[in-house]
């Protein structure tokens, strides 16, 4: 097991990474401070791992809240099911909420923890690659709205993140690839040596080589922890973690939540960001080709769906958390390993990217 600290002063917390951590009961119990526990999971993950997470806290008679599985259920309506269960069980403000599942469960359980009785402790136990390398770390919580993804939420840090890499053994291939999009992102925005490593070792990751996966998860979490420690509330450098996300969130909203996995939309979004960076003469054709090749090898899309026109893209992108004072901010690449935030990309170049980076009809 490796332990990474996320340094946020009195809200600092550990990120535990290793195999078999669900059976290390002390990792969970040391972060449960009250006499009540609620475990939030979904219908896919609960049959696999809920009993093992419940065992160390069984004496606390944990409340079990099992939600439907899917991005389309990341809504205020389903968030309210968590509140209903907490209130019915008369959970107090010292109740610890445990999020057991992927990014949707982590975001929803975290938002519930941030707002139930104005804030209760919570612990992240992510079970997908995407949630292990990205969404479980850093304290972003929330739900989607029909007009925009993750538009309702809060920054709220967990007490700990427990990453059991063995949970990836039950992860479908499509979900594994989805998680690789966020892994690739770290190489693109700030870690060019990691990008080189990914080009060499991607086949091992797809084959679920335990050593390669553990390295990629640790390296990704280290990158995320360093960025969050420097800019917790996304006033500066943390925004670079959104490479591809403005394009990607527009795809997810435009085609309907759940039809494209988050990582699939982000992968296409990163390819679009790379294309626009080339049009601004920041990336070479060869660099864009390297990026697209790695995304494609990860079994991820490099084009947006043909059903989304450039006009519809612009409409959806206008409803984005990164729009400030009416100006759309995009994360682009100055070079491989260096991201930049800009709000002055020429409209003609943006429209050219939107028009050309779509699947053939």
C-alpha positions as CSV (number, residue, x, y, z in Angstrom):
1,X,0.0,0.0,0.0
2,X,1.1,3.6,-0.8
3,X,-0.3,6.6,1.0
4,X,-0.4,10.0,-0.7
5,X,-1.2,13.1,1.4
6,X,-3.5,15.8,0.0
7,X,-2.2,18.9,1.9
8,X,-5.1,21.3,2.7
9,X,-4.1,22.5,6.2
10,X,-6.6,21.3,8.8
11,X,-8.6,19.6,6.0
12,X,-5.7,17.5,4.7
13,X,-6.4,13.8,4.2
14,X,-4.7,10.6,3.0
15,X,-5.2,8.8,-0.3
16,X,-4.6,5.1,0.3
17,X,-3.7,3.1,-2.9
18,X,-3.2,-0.7,-3.0
19,X,-4.6,-4.2,-3.5
20,X,-6.9,-5.7,-1.0
21,X,-7.6,-2.5,0.9
22,X,-11.3,-3.3,1.4
23,X,-10.1,-6.0,3.8
24,X,-7.9,-3.5,5.8
25,X,-10.6,-2.6,8.3
26,X,-8.4,-0.1,10.1
27,X,-8.2,2.2,7.0
28,X,-11.9,2.8,7.2
29,X,-12.6,2.8,10.9
30,X,-9.8,5.3,11.8
31,X,-11.8,7.9,9.8
32,X,-15.2,7.2,11.3
33,X,-15.5,9.6,14.2
34,X,-19.2,9.3,15.2
35,X,-21.5,6.5,16.2
36,X,-23.5,6.4,12.9
37,X,-22.5,5.4,9.4
38,X,-24.4,5.5,6.1
39,X,-23.1,3.7,3.0
40,X,-24.2,5.0,-0.4
41,X,-23.7,2.6,-3.4
42,X,-25.4,1.6,-6.6
43,X,-27.1,-1.6,-7.8
44,X,-24.0,-2.7,-9.7
45,X,-21.4,-2.2,-7.0
46,X,-23.4,-3.1,-3.9
47,X,-23.7,-6.8,-4.6
48,X,-19.9,-7.0,-5.2
49,X,-18.5,-4.9,-2.4
50,X,-21.0,-3.6,0.1
51,X,-20.7,-6.5,2.5
52,X,-16.9,-6.0,2.8
53,X,-17.3,-2.3,3.5
54,X,-20.1,-2.9,6.0
55,X,-18.1,-5.5,8.0
56,X,-15.7,-3.1,9.8
57,X,-18.6,-0.8,10.8
58,X,-21.3,-3.5,11.4
59,X,-21.5,-2.6,15.1
60,X,-22.7,0.9,14.1
61,X,-25.7,-0.6,12.2
62,X,-25.0,1.3,9.0
63,X,-27.7,2.7,6.9
64,X,-27.5,1.2,3.4
65,X,-28.6,3.4,0.5
66,X,-28.5,1.7,-2.9
67,X,-29.2,3.9,-6.0
68,X,-29.7,3.0,-9.6
69,X,-26.5,2.8,-11.7
70,X,-25.9,5.4,-14.3
71,X,-25.1,9.0,-15.1
72,X,-28.8,9.6,-16.0
73,X,-29.6,9.1,-12.3
74,X,-27.2,11.8,-11.1
75,X,-30.1,14.2,-10.3
76,X,-31.6,16.1,-7.5
77,X,-34.5,13.6,-7.5
78,X,-32.1,10.7,-6.7
79,X,-30.0,12.8,-4.4
80,X,-33.2,13.3,-2.3
81,X,-33.3,9.5,-1.9
82,X,-30.1,9.8,0.2
83,X,-31.6,12.5,2.3
84,X,-34.8,10.5,2.8
85,X,-32.9,7.5,4.1
86,X,-30.7,9.7,6.4
87,X,-33.7,11.4,7.9
88,X,-35.8,8.2,8.2
89,X,-32.9,6.6,10.1
90,X,-32.6,9.8,12.2
91,X,-28.9,10.2,11.3
92,X,-27.3,13.1,13.2
93,X,-24.5,15.5,12.1
94,X,-21.8,13.1,13.3
95,X,-22.9,10.4,10.9
96,X,-20.1,9.5,8.4
97,X,-21.2,8.9,4.9
98,X,-19.2,6.3,2.9
99,X,-19.3,6.6,-0.9
100,X,-18.8,3.2,-2.5
101,X,-18.9,3.2,-6.3
102,X,-17.8,5.2,-9.3
103,X,-17.8,8.9,-10.0
104,X,-21.6,9.3,-9.9
105,X,-21.9,7.8,-6.4
106,X,-18.9,9.7,-5.2
107,X,-20.2,13.0,-6.4
108,X,-23.8,12.5,-5.1
109,X,-22.8,11.1,-1.7
110,X,-20.2,13.9,-1.3
111,X,-22.8,16.5,-2.1
112,X,-25.2,14.9,0.3
113,X,-22.5,15.0,3.0
114,X,-21.8,18.6,2.2
115,X,-25.4,19.6,2.7
116,X,-27.0,17.2,5.2
117,X,-27.4,19.2,8.4
118,X,-24.9,21.6,6.8
119,X,-22.1,19.1,6.6
120,X,-21.2,15.7,7.8
121,X,-18.0,13.7,7.4
122,X,-17.6,11.4,4.4
123,X,-15.1,8.9,3.0
124,X,-14.5,8.0,-0.7
125,X,-14.2,4.3,-1.6
126,X,-13.9,4.6,-5.5
127,X,-14.4,1.4,-7.5
128,X,-13.8,2.5,-11.1
129,X,-10.6,3.7,-12.7
130,X,-12.0,7.1,-13.5
131,X,-13.1,7.7,-9.9
132,X,-9.9,6.4,-8.5
133,X,-7.7,8.7,-10.6
134,X,-9.9,11.8,-10.7
135,X,-13.3,12.3,-9.2
136,X,-12.7,10.9,-5.7
137,X,-9.8,13.2,-5.1
138,X,-10.2,16.9,-4.6
139,X,-13.6,17.5,-3.1
140,X,-15.8,18.3,-6.1
141,X,-19.3,17.1,-5.5
142,X,-22.6,17.6,-7.2
143,X,-25.4,16.6,-9.5
144,X,-26.4,17.3,-13.1
145,X,-29.1,19.5,-14.4
146,X,-30.9,18.9,-17.8
147,X,-29.3,22.1,-19.1
148,X,-25.8,21.4,-17.9
149,X,-23.5,18.8,-16.3
150,X,-22.4,19.3,-12.7
151,X,-24.0,22.7,-12.4
152,X,-25.3,22.1,-8.9
153,X,-22.8,21.2,-6.2
154,X,-20.2,22.1,-3.7
155,X,-16.5,21.9,-2.9
156,X,-16.4,19.5,0.1
157,X,-13.3,17.4,1.0
158,X,-13.5,13.8,2.2
159,X,-11.8,12.5,5.3
160,X,-10.0,9.9,3.3
161,X,-9.9,8.2,-0.1
162,X,-9.4,4.4,0.0
163,X,-8.5,3.0,-3.5
164,X,-8.5,-0.8,-3.6
165,X,-7.1,-1.6,-7.0
166,X,-8.6,-5.1,-6.9
167,X,-12.0,-3.6,-7.6
168,X,-10.8,-3.0,-11.2
169,X,-11.0,-6.8,-11.7
170,X,-14.8,-6.5,-12.0
171,X,-14.8,-3.3,-14.1
172,X,-16.1,-3.7,-17.7
173,X,-13.7,-3.0,-20.5
174,X,-15.6,0.1,-21.6
175,X,-15.4,1.6,-18.1
176,X,-11.7,0.8,-17.9
177,X,-11.1,2.7,-21.2
178,X,-13.3,5.6,-19.9
179,X,-11.0,5.9,-16.9
180,X,-7.9,6.0,-19.1
181,X,-9.1,9.3,-20.6
182,X,-8.5,11.0,-17.3
183,X,-5.2,9.2,-16.9
184,X,-4.0,10.5,-20.3
185,X,-5.2,14.0,-19.3
186,X,-2.5,14.3,-16.6
187,X,0.2,13.5,-19.1
188,X,-1.1,16.2,-21.5
189,X,-1.6,19.0,-19.0
190,X,1.5,18.8,-16.7
191,X,3.4,15.5,-16.9
192,X,5.0,14.8,-20.3
193,X,7.2,12.0,-18.9
194,X,4.0,10.2,-17.9
195,X,2.6,10.8,-21.4
196,X,5.7,9.0,-22.7
197,X,5.2,6.2,-20.2
198,X,1.6,5.8,-21.3
199,X,2.6,5.5,-24.9
200,X,4.9,2.6,-23.9
201,X,2.7,0.9,-21.4
202,X,-0.9,1.4,-22.6
203,X,-1.3,-2.2,-23.7
204,X,-0.4,-3.3,-20.2
205,X,-3.1,-1.1,-18.7
206,X,-5.7,-2.4,-21.1
207,X,-4.6,-5.9,-20.2
208,X,-5.1,-5.0,-16.5
209,X,-1.5,-5.5,-15.5
210,X,-1.6,-4.9,-11.8
211,X,1.8,-3.2,-11.5
212,X,1.1,-0.9,-14.5
213,X,-2.3,0.0,-13.1
214,X,-1.0,0.7,-9.7
215,X,1.7,3.0,-11.1
216,X,-0.8,4.9,-13.3
217,X,-3.2,5.4,-10.4
218,X,-0.5,6.6,-8.1
219,X,1.0,9.0,-10.7
220,X,-2.4,10.3,-11.6
221,X,-3.5,10.9,-7.9
222,X,-0.1,12.6,-7.2
223,X,-0.7,15.0,-10.0
224,X,-4.3,15.7,-8.9
225,X,-3.3,16.1,-5.3
226,X,-0.5,18.6,-6.2
227,X,-2.9,20.7,-8.3
228,X,-5.7,20.7,-5.7
229,X,-3.3,21.6,-2.8
230,X,-2.2,24.6,-4.9
231,X,-5.7,25.7,-5.9
232,X,-8.6,24.0,-4.0
233,X,-11.5,26.1,-5.4
234,X,-10.4,26.3,-9.0
235,X,-9.5,30.0,-9.1
236,X,-6.4,29.3,-11.2
237,X,-4.3,26.3,-12.0
238,X,-6.9,23.7,-11.0
239,X,-8.9,24.8,-14.0
240,X,-6.3,23.1,-16.2
241,X,-7.7,19.7,-15.0
242,X,-10.7,20.5,-17.2
243,X,-8.8,19.9,-20.4
244,X,-11.4,18.6,-22.8
245,X,-14.2,19.0,-20.3
246,X,-16.0,22.0,-21.8
247,X,-16.3,20.1,-25.1
248,X,-17.0,16.8,-23.3
249,X,-19.7,18.1,-21.1
250,X,-21.4,19.5,-24.1
251,X,-21.4,16.1,-25.7
252,X,-22.8,14.4,-22.6
253,X,-25.6,17.0,-22.3
254,X,-26.3,17.0,-26.0
255,X,-26.6,13.3,-26.5
256,X,-28.3,12.6,-23.1
257,X,-26.6,11.7,-19.9
258,X,-25.5,8.1,-19.9
259,X,-25.3,7.5,-23.7
260,X,-21.7,8.4,-23.8
261,X,-19.6,7.6,-20.7
262,X,-17.9,10.6,-19.1
263,X,-14.4,9.4,-20.1
264,X,-15.5,8.8,-23.7
265,X,-16.8,12.4,-24.0
266,X,-13.7,13.8,-22.3
267,X,-11.5,11.8,-24.7
268,X,-13.2,13.4,-27.7
269,X,-13.1,16.7,-26.0
270,X,-9.3,16.4,-25.5
271,X,-8.9,15.6,-29.2
272,X,-10.9,18.7,-30.0
273,X,-8.8,20.9,-27.6
274,X,-5.7,19.5,-29.3
275,X,-7.1,20.4,-32.8
276,X,-7.9,23.9,-31.7
277,X,-4.4,24.3,-30.1
278,X,-3.0,23.3,-33.5
279,X,-5.1,25.9,-35.2
280,X,-3.6,28.5,-32.8
281,X,-0.1,27.2,-33.8
282,X,0.7,26.0,-30.3
283,X,0.8,22.3,-31.2
284,X,2.3,20.7,-34.3
285,X,0.5,18.3,-36.5
286,X,2.8,15.5,-35.2
287,X,1.9,16.3,-31.6
288,X,-1.8,16.2,-32.4
289,X,-1.3,12.9,-34.1
290,X,0.5,11.5,-31.0
291,X,-2.4,12.6,-28.8
292,X,-5.1,11.1,-31.1
293,X,-3.2,7.9,-31.5
294,X,-2.9,7.4,-27.8
295,X,-6.6,8.1,-27.2
296,X,-7.6,5.8,-30.1
297,X,-5.3,3.0,-28.7
298,X,-7.2,3.4,-25.4
299,X,-10.3,2.4,-27.3
300,X,-11.8,5.9,-26.9
301,X,-13.3,8.3,-29.5
302,X,-11.4,11.1,-31.0
303,X,-14.4,12.7,-32.7
304,X,-17.7,14.2,-31.4
305,X,-21.0,12.6,-32.4
306,X,-22.2,13.7,-35.8
307,X,-25.6,14.6,-34.3
308,X,-24.2,17.6,-32.6
309,X,-23.9,20.6,-35.0
310,X,-21.4,23.4,-34.4
311,X,-24.2,25.7,-33.5
312,X,-25.6,23.2,-31.0
313,X,-22.1,22.8,-29.5
314,X,-21.8,26.5,-29.0
315,X,-25.2,26.7,-27.4
316,X,-24.3,23.9,-24.9
317,X,-20.9,25.3,-24.2
318,X,-22.4,28.6,-23.2
319,X,-24.0,26.9,-20.2
320,X,-20.8,25.9,-18.5
321,X,-19.2,26.5,-15.2
322,X,-16.1,27.9,-16.9
323,X,-18.0,30.7,-18.6
324,X,-17.2,34.0,-16.7
325,X,-18.7,37.4,-17.5
326,X,-20.2,35.9,-20.7
327,X,-16.8,34.7,-22.0
328,X,-16.1,31.1,-22.7
329,X,-12.8,29.9,-21.1
330,X,-11.1,26.9,-22.7
331,X,-8.2,24.8,-21.5
332,X,-5.9,24.3,-24.4
333,X,-2.3,23.0,-24.8
334,X,0.7,25.2,-25.4
335,X,2.7,22.1,-25.8
336,X,2.6,18.5,-24.7
337,X,2.7,18.7,-20.9
338,X,1.7,22.3,-20.6
339,X,-1.9,23.5,-20.4
340,X,-3.2,27.1,-20.7
341,X,-6.5,28.7,-19.8
342,X,-7.7,31.2,-22.4
343,X,-10.9,33.1,-23.1
344,X,-9.8,34.7,-26.4
345,X,-9.6,31.8,-28.9
346,X,-10.8,33.3,-32.2
347,X,-14.4,32.4,-32.9
348,X,-13.6,31.3,-36.5
349,X,-11.0,28.8,-35.3
350,X,-13.3,27.4,-32.6
351,X,-16.1,26.9,-35.2
352,X,-13.6,25.3,-37.5
353,X,-12.7,22.7,-34.8
354,X,-16.4,22.1,-34.0
355,X,-17.2,21.6,-37.7
356,X,-14.3,19.3,-38.5
357,X,-14.0,17.2,-35.3
358,X,-17.2,15.2,-35.7
359,X,-17.9,11.6,-36.7
360,X,-18.7,11.0,-40.3
361,X,-22.4,10.7,-41.0
